[in-house]
Amino acid sequence: MEIKLWEKEIPFYREDCDTPNLMKLYLIDSKRPTPCVVVFPGGGYHTRAPHEGEPIAKFFNSRGMNAAVVSYRVAPNRFPSGLCDAQRAVRLVRANAAEWGIDPERVFTCGFSAGGHLTGSTVLYDDVLPENWKRDEIDGFSCLPNGAILSYPVISIEAEYGHVGSGKNLLGEDVYAEKCKEFSLQYKVTEKTPRVFLWHTSDDAVVNVKNSLVFGERLRDHGIPFEMHIYPSGRHGLGLASDRSDIRSWADFAADWILNNF
């Protein structure tokens, strides 16, 4: 089932940019409310990779959870349009929790690569709707997920070890140099950050594993429980890693993390 994120006006709308305005639901039959995993595929903030969308949702279905995949805005849209879409998706899940068979206190975001940066942003940023936005009943629900799953995530967009391309797509090349530190997520962790699950490969040639390691260090420093798995070797963009018997365990670990901790 596909639904619109926004029924009428869309915040930060630009006529010159693609606006998917779409969330696809993957709901299961269950006698009791289940967790829901809201998925954000990667793609450097300029596209959304299909193999990091529906297959992920269907995996979590197989583990007894509802799921959704969000077609969030990417470049040439700029921050905060994508995060605004992500926060709306979390709110929609909570607003419709009773109808969709979801436990509103177990809503999780899950993202890959730049989608991991977006997922990290969902647990670190307050509501980004404009102050003068005419809110509807959906906007009354919390946009903060109960936890987040970050898969080979972009955390830093600074040049030292971050992913500069994602940063420029997120912010625009004209302001990237000025704002890249501000939008690198390791600096935004606080004692109130929700729990996080991370996984990465140590030789990822696109997004340096230091992104996950530094983020984990910041979580530890602020007393936030987290789980992290670093696999010895594997290409960037593995998704479920179905062809890698040594890595595909990440998905079951992530599902177990949800079921055992929340």
Secondary structure as GFF3:
##gff-version 3
##sequence-region A 1 262
A	DSSP	beta_strand	2	3	.	.	.	ID=ss1
A	DSSP	beta_strand	22	26	.	.	.	ID=ss2
A	DSSP	beta_strand	34	40	.	.	.	ID=ss3
A	DSSP	three_ten_helix	50	52	.	.	.	ID=ss4
A	DSSP	alpha_helix	54	62	.	.	.	ID=ss5
A	DSSP	beta_strand	66	71	.	.	.	ID=ss6
A	DSSP	alpha_helix	81	95	.	.	.	ID=ss7
A	DSSP	alpha_helix	97	100	.	.	.	ID=ss8
A	DSSP	beta_strand	102	112	.	.	.	ID=ss9
A	DSSP	alpha_helix	114	122	.	.	.	ID=ss10
A	DSSP	three_ten_helix	137	140	.	.	.	ID=ss11
A	DSSP	beta_strand	147	151	.	.	.	ID=ss12
A	DSSP	alpha_helix	164	171	.	.	.	ID=ss13
A	DSSP	alpha_helix	173	179	.	.	.	ID=ss14
A	DSSP	three_ten_helix	185	188	.	.	.	ID=ss15
A	DSSP	beta_strand	195	201	.	.	.	ID=ss16
A	DSSP	alpha_helix	210	221	.	.	.	ID=ss17
A	DSSP	beta_strand	226	231	.	.	.	ID=ss18
A	DSSP	alpha_helix	249	261	.	.	.	ID=ss19
###
